[in-house]
Amino acid sequence: MRLPVVGYATDRRRIHPTTDNDRAVQYRTGMDRWRIGDVTVTRVVEIENAFRGTWLLPDATAEAVRSVEWLRPSFADDDGRLRMSAHTLVVESRGLTIVVDTGVGNDKERPDVPGWHQRSGPFLADLAAAGFARDAVDHVVCTHLHSDHVGWNTTRDNGGWVPTFERARYLFVRREYDHWAAAPAEPFEDSVRPVVEAGLVDWTEPDARITDEVFLDPTPGHTPGHVCVRISSRGEDAVISGDILHHPAQCAHPAWATTFDVDPEQARAARREFLERYADTSVLVFGTHFATPSAGLVVRDDDRWRFAS
């Protein structure tokens, strides 16, 4: 199912500070491409680094991470730090270009996350190098509205925020939007509200179909309107996880909740259901934050699961 790597849009190696002020380990950035039936999925990386996992997953101590041997070398380093990625997946289906999750973004005020604060990265250039001009995007889908999934919804222009993909329709689940609109924070104000005010949003149900090959799958818990994105074409299937799984370590430890789960118990239940559904099948799982190689299969591992990439 996976195509050979087509190429890398960049060959840069950069150091980004991480949330715990450790010196980040920066891995290659660039682009991978897969085909699922007639659908093409392209990954364009914004940030890929390693950091102390307890910031995100309180149970992911260095010792606990090192005990899951299959995580190394792709998803953890020898010091027990988690390797993760912020990337966009571009889905091409039935002549439409669909951007799934837009990452962290540039110029955003994120003082609580040093590696995301006031970034000035080459993501848009990398996206163009992968073959996707901003004005060629038809739809933007956000699996949920956390700051690292909406950042490139907008760009800075003359001191304000304007939609990055001005030809696209942004698909927002209404329940998700209403949750964050009730107590708006900086990410909502700079990366969500501007596209609503520009009239570019289509309110959608959490099980909506974008094409006959690409559709949403409601998986609330991490956030109230969280969705995965399903792909089914010519007998081949894939799923984009969103944050139902932040890291492959949660295959081995599905009870590990994240710091940012709105409803941790519902998120745990959704994660277990996800792993049960896709384990030992041919469904290609794209981890929205999984480090390179990012896509693989869920397989049973005694009474747990592992991620085989």
TORKOL-4160 file (C-alpha; in steps of 0.2 Angstrom, whole numbers, padded with zeros to 4 digits, m for minus):
309
<pt num="1" X="0000" Y="0000" Z="0000"/>
<pt num="2" X="0014" Y="0012" Z="0004"/>
<pt num="3" X="0023" Y="0020" Z="m0011"/>
<pt num="4" X="0041" Y="0023" Z="m0011"/>
<pt num="5" X="0046" Y="0039" Z="m0004"/>
<pt num="6" X="0045" Y="0052" Z="m0018"/>
<pt num="7" X="0057" Y="0064" Z="m0011"/>
<pt num="8" X="0060" Y="0077" Z="0002"/>
<pt num="9" X="0055" Y="0094" Z="0000"/>
<pt num="10" X="0069" Y="0100" Z="0011"/>
<pt num="11" X="0086" Y="0093" Z="0018"/>
<pt num="12" X="0087" Y="0105" Z="0032"/>
<pt num="13" X="0092" Y="0101" Z="0050"/>
<pt num="14" X="0086" Y="0113" Z="0063"/>
<pt num="15" X="0085" Y="0114" Z="0081"/>
<pt num="16" X="0069" Y="0119" Z="0089"/>
<pt num="17" X="0067" Y="0122" Z="0108"/>
<pt num="18" X="0054" Y="0111" Z="0116"/>
<pt num="19" X="0041" Y="0114" Z="0130"/>
<pt num="20" X="0053" Y="0108" Z="0144"/>
<pt num="21" X="0067" Y="0118" Z="0137"/>
<pt num="22" X="0077" Y="0103" Z="0133"/>
<pt num="23" X="0088" Y="0104" Z="0118"/>
<pt num="24" X="0078" Y="0096" Z="0105"/>
<pt num="25" X="0084" Y="0083" Z="0093"/>
<pt num="26" X="0079" Y="0088" Z="0076"/>
<pt num="27" X="0076" Y="0074" Z="0063"/>
<pt num="28" X="0074" Y="0076" Z="0044"/>
<pt num="29" X="0060" Y="0086" Z="0038"/>
<pt num="30" X="0051" Y="0084" Z="0021"/>
<pt num="31" X="0038" Y="0074" Z="0012"/>
<pt num="32" X="0032" Y="0056" Z="0011"/>
<pt num="33" X="0018" Y="0050" Z="m0001"/>
<pt num="34" X="0007" Y="0035" Z="0000"/>
<pt num="35" X="m0007" Y="0029" Z="m0011"/>
<pt num="36" X="m0023" Y="0021" Z="m0005"/>
<pt num="37" X="m0033" Y="0014" Z="m0020"/>
<pt num="38" X="m0036" Y="0030" Z="m0030"/>
<pt num="39" X="m0032" Y="0042" Z="m0016"/>
<pt num="40" X="m0015" Y="0050" Z="m0013"/>
<pt num="41" X="m0009" Y="0055" Z="0004"/>
<pt num="42" X="0006" Y="0067" Z="0006"/>
<pt num="43" X="0014" Y="0071" Z="0023"/>
<pt num="44" X="0023" Y="0088" Z="0024"/>
<pt num="45" X="0032" Y="0090" Z="0041"/>
<pt num="46" X="0033" Y="0106" Z="0050"/>
<pt num="47" X="0042" Y="0101" Z="0066"/>
<pt num="48" X="0049" Y="0084" Z="0071"/>
<pt num="49" X="0059" Y="0082" Z="0087"/>
<pt num="50" X="0062" Y="0073" Z="0104"/>
<pt num="51" X="0056" Y="0078" Z="0121"/>
<pt num="52" X="0053" Y="0073" Z="0138"/>
<pt num="53" X="0036" Y="0064" Z="0137"/>
<pt num="54" X="0029" Y="0068" Z="0154"/>
<pt num="55" X="0024" Y="0085" Z="0147"/>
<pt num="56" X="0011" Y="0077" Z="0136"/>
<pt num="57" X="0009" Y="0060" Z="0144"/>
<pt num="58" X="0011" Y="0061" Z="0162"/>
<pt num="59" X="0014" Y="0042" Z="0163"/>
<pt num="60" X="0028" Y="0042" Z="0150"/>
<pt num="61" X="0043" Y="0043" Z="0161"/>
<pt num="62" X="0060" Y="0039" Z="0153"/>
<pt num="63" X="0059" Y="0022" Z="0161"/>
<pt num="64" X="0042" Y="0018" Z="0155"/>
<pt num="65" X="0046" Y="0023" Z="0138"/>
<pt num="66" X="0062" Y="0013" Z="0137"/>
<pt num="67" X="0053" Y="m0003" Z="0143"/>
<pt num="68" X="0043" Y="m0003" Z="0126"/>
<pt num="69" X="0057" Y="m0009" Z="0116"/>
<pt num="70" X="0049" Y="m0008" Z="0099"/>
<pt num="71" X="0047" Y="0011" Z="0101"/>
<pt num="72" X="0066" Y="0013" Z="0097"/>
<pt num="73" X="0073" Y="0020" Z="0086"/>
<pt num="74" X="0058" Y="0028" Z="0076"/>
<pt num="75" X="0047" Y="0034" Z="0090"/>
<pt num="76" X="0059" Y="0036" Z="0105"/>
<pt num="77" X="0077" Y="0038" Z="0108"/>
<pt num="78" X="0089" Y="0029" Z="0120"/>
<pt num="79" X="0086" Y="0042" Z="0134"/>
<pt num="80" X="0067" Y="0038" Z="0134"/>
<pt num="81" X="0062" Y="0054" Z="0126"/>
<pt num="82" X="0047" Y="0053" Z="0114"/>
<pt num="83" X="0050" Y="0057" Z="0096"/>
<pt num="84" X="0035" Y="0066" Z="0088"/>
<pt num="85" X="0030" Y="0076" Z="0073"/>
<pt num="86" X="0019" Y="0091" Z="0069"/>
<pt num="87" X="0014" Y="0088" Z="0051"/>
<pt num="88" X="0000" Y="0091" Z="0038"/>
<pt num="89" X="m0008" Y="0077" Z="0028"/>
<pt num="90" X="m0014" Y="0082" Z="0011"/>
<pt num="91" X="m0027" Y="0070" Z="0004"/>
<pt num="92" X="m0031" Y="0070" Z="m0015"/>
<pt num="93" X="m0047" Y="0062" Z="m0019"/>
<pt num="94" X="m0059" Y="0064" Z="m0034"/>
<pt num="95" X="m0050" Y="0079" Z="m0041"/>
<pt num="96" X="m0050" Y="0088" Z="m0024"/>
<pt num="97" X="m0036" Y="0093" Z="m0013"/>
<pt num="98" X="m0040" Y="0091" Z="0006"/>
<pt num="99" X="m0028" Y="0098" Z="0019"/>
<pt num="100" X="m0030" Y="0088" Z="0035"/>
<pt num="101" X="m0024" Y="0098" Z="0051"/>
<pt num="102" X="m0013" Y="0113" Z="0048"/>
<pt num="103" X="0000" Y="0112" Z="0062"/>
<pt num="104" X="0007" Y="0125" Z="0073"/>
<pt num="105" X="0009" Y="0140" Z="0061"/>
<pt num="106" X="0021" Y="0155" Z="0060"/>
<pt num="107" X="0020" Y="0171" Z="0071"/>
<pt num="108" X="0008" Y="0164" Z="0084"/>
<pt num="109" X="0009" Y="0169" Z="0102"/>
<pt num="110" X="0011" Y="0153" Z="0111"/>
<pt num="111" X="0022" Y="0157" Z="0126"/>
<pt num="112" X="0018" Y="0141" Z="0135"/>
<pt num="113" X="0026" Y="0131" Z="0122"/>
<pt num="114" X="0043" Y="0138" Z="0117"/>
<pt num="115" X="0045" Y="0128" Z="0102"/>
<pt num="116" X="0029" Y="0135" Z="0095"/>
<pt num="117" X="0030" Y="0153" Z="0100"/>
<pt num="118" X="0033" Y="0166" Z="0087"/>
<pt num="119" X="0039" Y="0152" Z="0074"/>
<pt num="120" X="0046" Y="0157" Z="0058"/>
<pt num="121" X="0047" Y="0141" Z="0048"/>
<pt num="122" X="0047" Y="0136" Z="0030"/>
<pt num="123" X="0031" Y="0126" Z="0030"/>
<pt num="124" X="0022" Y="0135" Z="0016"/>
<pt num="125" X="0037" Y="0134" Z="0005"/>
<pt num="126" X="0038" Y="0115" Z="0009"/>
<pt num="127" X="0020" Y="0113" Z="0005"/>
<pt num="128" X="0023" Y="0121" Z="m0012"/>
<pt num="129" X="0038" Y="0111" Z="m0015"/>
<pt num="130" X="0027" Y="0095" Z="m0012"/>
<pt num="131" X="0016" Y="0101" Z="m0026"/>
<pt num="132" X="0002" Y="0111" Z="m0017"/>
<pt num="133" X="0000" Y="0129" Z="m0020"/>
<pt num="134" X="m0010" Y="0138" Z="m0007"/>
<pt num="135" X="m0023" Y="0143" Z="m0020"/>
<pt num="136" X="m0025" Y="0125" Z="m0025"/>
<pt num="137" X="m0032" Y="0118" Z="m0009"/>
<pt num="138" X="m0051" Y="0115" Z="m0010"/>
<pt num="139" X="m0054" Y="0110" Z="0008"/>
<pt num="140" X="m0046" Y="0111" Z="0025"/>
<pt num="141" X="m0051" Y="0098" Z="0038"/>
<pt num="142" X="m0047" Y="0101" Z="0057"/>
<pt num="143" X="m0048" Y="0084" Z="0067"/>
<pt num="144" X="m0051" Y="0096" Z="0082"/>
<pt num="145" X="m0047" Y="0114" Z="0086"/>
<pt num="146" X="m0031" Y="0113" Z="0097"/>
<pt num="147" X="m0017" Y="0125" Z="0093"/>
<pt num="148" X="m0006" Y="0113" Z="0084"/>
<pt num="149" X="m0020" Y="0108" Z="0072"/>
<pt num="150" X="m0026" Y="0125" Z="0067"/>
<pt num="151" X="m0010" Y="0135" Z="0066"/>
<pt num="152" X="m0009" Y="0137" Z="0047"/>
<pt num="153" X="m0027" Y="0141" Z="0045"/>
<pt num="154" X="m0021" Y="0159" Z="0045"/>
<pt num="155" X="m0006" Y="0169" Z="0042"/>
<pt num="156" X="m0001" Y="0186" Z="0048"/>
<pt num="157" X="m0005" Y="0201" Z="0036"/>
<pt num="158" X="m0003" Y="0219" Z="0041"/>
<pt num="159" X="m0004" Y="0216" Z="0059"/>
<pt num="160" X="m0020" Y="0205" Z="0057"/>
<pt num="161" X="m0024" Y="0187" Z="0053"/>
<pt num="162" X="m0031" Y="0181" Z="0036"/>
<pt num="163" X="m0035" Y="0164" Z="0029"/>
<pt num="164" X="m0020" Y="0155" Z="0022"/>
<pt num="165" X="m0030" Y="0145" Z="0010"/>
<pt num="166" X="m0041" Y="0158" Z="0003"/>
<pt num="167" X="m0050" Y="0147" Z="m0010"/>
<pt num="168" X="m0053" Y="0133" Z="0002"/>
<pt num="169" X="m0068" Y="0129" Z="0012"/>
<pt num="170" X="m0064" Y="0125" Z="0030"/>
<pt num="171" X="m0074" Y="0111" Z="0037"/>
<pt num="172" X="m0078" Y="0113" Z="0056"/>
<pt num="173" X="m0088" Y="0102" Z="0067"/>
<pt num="174" X="m0100" Y="0113" Z="0075"/>
<pt num="175" X="m0100" Y="0105" Z="0092"/>
<pt num="176" X="m0081" Y="0107" Z="0092"/>
<pt num="177" X="m0082" Y="0125" Z="0087"/>
<pt num="178" X="m0095" Y="0129" Z="0100"/>
<pt num="179" X="m0084" Y="0121" Z="0114"/>
<pt num="180" X="m0069" Y="0133" Z="0111"/>
<pt num="181" X="m0080" Y="0148" Z="0107"/>
<pt num="182" X="m0088" Y="0147" Z="0124"/>
<pt num="183" X="m0071" Y="0153" Z="0132"/>
<pt num="184" X="m0060" Y="0158" Z="0117"/>
<pt num="185" X="m0041" Y="0158" Z="0120"/>
<pt num="186" X="m0027" Y="0164" Z="0108"/>
<pt num="187" X="m0027" Y="0150" Z="0096"/>
<pt num="188" X="m0046" Y="0152" Z="0093"/>
<pt num="189" X="m0044" Y="0170" Z="0091"/>
<pt num="190" X="m0029" Y="0170" Z="0079"/>
<pt num="191" X="m0032" Y="0154" Z="0069"/>
<pt num="192" X="m0051" Y="0149" Z="0070"/>
<pt num="193" X="m0062" Y="0165" Z="0071"/>
<pt num="194" X="m0053" Y="0174" Z="0056"/>
<pt num="195" X="m0059" Y="0160" Z="0044"/>
<pt num="196" X="m0076" Y="0161" Z="0051"/>
<pt num="197" X="m0077" Y="0179" Z="0049"/>
<pt num="198" X="m0070" Y="0178" Z="0031"/>
<pt num="199" X="m0085" Y="0167" Z="0027"/>
<pt num="200" X="m0075" Y="0152" Z="0023"/>
<pt num="201" X="m0082" Y="0139" Z="0035"/>
<pt num="202" X="m0094" Y="0125" Z="0031"/>
<pt num="203" X="m0102" Y="0118" Z="0047"/>
<pt num="204" X="m0101" Y="0099" Z="0046"/>
<pt num="205" X="m0108" Y="0084" Z="0055"/>
<pt num="206" X="m0094" Y="0073" Z="0063"/>
<pt num="207" X="m0098" Y="0059" Z="0051"/>
<pt num="208" X="m0099" Y="0069" Z="0035"/>
<pt num="209" X="m0093" Y="0063" Z="0019"/>
<pt num="210" X="m0081" Y="0074" Z="0009"/>
<pt num="211" X="m0080" Y="0063" Z="m0006"/>
<pt num="212" X="m0086" Y="0045" Z="m0008"/>
<pt num="213" X="m0068" Y="0040" Z="m0003"/>
<pt num="214" X="m0065" Y="0052" Z="0011"/>
<pt num="215" X="m0076" Y="0054" Z="0026"/>
<pt num="216" X="m0076" Y="0059" Z="0045"/>
<pt num="217" X="m0078" Y="0047" Z="0059"/>
<pt num="218" X="m0083" Y="0054" Z="0076"/>
<pt num="219" X="m0071" Y="0050" Z="0090"/>
<pt num="220" X="m0075" Y="0062" Z="0105"/>
<pt num="221" X="m0065" Y="0062" Z="0121"/>
<pt num="222" X="m0049" Y="0071" Z="0118"/>
<pt num="223" X="m0061" Y="0086" Z="0113"/>
<pt num="224" X="m0080" Y="0086" Z="0111"/>
<pt num="225" X="m0080" Y="0086" Z="0092"/>
<pt num="226" X="m0064" Y="0076" Z="0088"/>
<pt num="227" X="m0065" Y="0066" Z="0072"/>
<pt num="228" X="m0053" Y="0054" Z="0063"/>
<pt num="229" X="m0053" Y="0055" Z="0044"/>
<pt num="230" X="m0056" Y="0038" Z="0035"/>
<pt num="231" X="m0051" Y="0034" Z="0018"/>
<pt num="232" X="m0058" Y="0020" Z="0008"/>
<pt num="233" X="m0054" Y="0017" Z="m0011"/>
<pt num="234" X="m0054" Y="0002" Z="m0022"/>
<pt num="235" X="m0054" Y="m0010" Z="m0007"/>
<pt num="236" X="m0040" Y="m0002" Z="0002"/>
<pt num="237" X="m0042" Y="0008" Z="0018"/>
<pt num="238" X="m0033" Y="0020" Z="0029"/>
<pt num="239" X="m0037" Y="0032" Z="0044"/>
<pt num="240" X="m0029" Y="0048" Z="0050"/>
<pt num="241" X="m0029" Y="0047" Z="0069"/>
<pt num="242" X="m0030" Y="0065" Z="0074"/>
<pt num="243" X="m0026" Y="0065" Z="0093"/>
<pt num="244" X="m0035" Y="0049" Z="0098"/>
<pt num="245" X="m0017" Y="0043" Z="0098"/>
<pt num="246" X="m0004" Y="0056" Z="0101"/>
<pt num="247" X="0011" Y="0043" Z="0101"/>
<pt num="248" X="0013" Y="0025" Z="0097"/>
<pt num="249" X="0017" Y="0022" Z="0115"/>
<pt num="250" X="m0002" Y="0023" Z="0118"/>
<pt num="251" X="m0004" Y="0007" Z="0108"/>
<pt num="252" X="0006" Y="m0002" Z="0122"/>
<pt num="253" X="m0002" Y="0009" Z="0135"/>
<pt num="254" X="m0019" Y="0014" Z="0130"/>
<pt num="255" X="m0024" Y="0020" Z="0147"/>
<pt num="256" X="m0011" Y="0034" Z="0146"/>
<pt num="257" X="m0021" Y="0050" Z="0145"/>
<pt num="258" X="m0014" Y="0066" Z="0139"/>
<pt num="259" X="m0012" Y="0082" Z="0148"/>
<pt num="260" X="m0024" Y="0090" Z="0136"/>
<pt num="261" X="m0039" Y="0078" Z="0135"/>
<pt num="262" X="m0055" Y="0087" Z="0139"/>
<pt num="263" X="m0063" Y="0070" Z="0144"/>
<pt num="264" X="m0049" Y="0058" Z="0149"/>
<pt num="265" X="m0061" Y="0043" Z="0152"/>
<pt num="266" X="m0070" Y="0045" Z="0135"/>
<pt num="267" X="m0053" Y="0048" Z="0127"/>
<pt num="268" X="m0047" Y="0031" Z="0134"/>
<pt num="269" X="m0063" Y="0022" Z="0128"/>
<pt num="270" X="m0062" Y="0029" Z="0111"/>
<pt num="271" X="m0043" Y="0024" Z="0110"/>
<pt num="272" X="m0047" Y="0007" Z="0115"/>
<pt num="273" X="m0061" Y="0005" Z="0102"/>
<pt num="274" X="m0050" Y="0012" Z="0089"/>
<pt num="275" X="m0036" Y="0000" Z="0093"/>
<pt num="276" X="m0048" Y="m0015" Z="0093"/>
<pt num="277" X="m0056" Y="m0010" Z="0077"/>
<pt num="278" X="m0040" Y="m0008" Z="0067"/>
<pt num="279" X="m0029" Y="m0021" Z="0075"/>
<pt num="280" X="m0023" Y="m0035" Z="0064"/>
<pt num="281" X="m0031" Y="m0028" Z="0048"/>
<pt num="282" X="m0024" Y="m0020" Z="0033"/>
<pt num="283" X="m0030" Y="m0003" Z="0037"/>
<pt num="284" X="m0016" Y="0009" Z="0036"/>
<pt num="285" X="m0015" Y="0021" Z="0051"/>
<pt num="286" X="m0008" Y="0038" Z="0049"/>
<pt num="287" X="m0003" Y="0045" Z="0066"/>
<pt num="288" X="m0006" Y="0064" Z="0066"/>
<pt num="289" X="0009" Y="0066" Z="0078"/>
<pt num="290" X="0019" Y="0050" Z="0074"/>
<pt num="291" X="0037" Y="0053" Z="0069"/>
<pt num="292" X="0044" Y="0047" Z="0053"/>
<pt num="293" X="0038" Y="0035" Z="0046"/>
<pt num="294" X="0021" Y="0040" Z="0053"/>
<pt num="295" X="0010" Y="0027" Z="0044"/>
<pt num="296" X="0009" Y="0009" Z="0048"/>
<pt num="297" X="m0002" Y="m0005" Z="0055"/>
<pt num="298" X="m0009" Y="m0009" Z="0072"/>
<pt num="299" X="m0005" Y="m0027" Z="0078"/>
<pt num="300" X="m0010" Y="m0036" Z="0093"/>
<pt num="301" X="0004" Y="m0039" Z="0106"/>
<pt num="302" X="m0002" Y="m0051" Z="0119"/>
<pt num="303" X="m0015" Y="m0041" Z="0128"/>
<pt num="304" X="m0010" Y="m0025" Z="0121"/>
<pt num="305" X="m0005" Y="m0018" Z="0104"/>
<pt num="306" X="0010" Y="m0011" Z="0095"/>
<pt num="307" X="0012" Y="0000" Z="0080"/>
<pt num="308" X="0021" Y="m0009" Z="0065"/>
<pt num="309" X="0028" Y="0004" Z="0053"/>
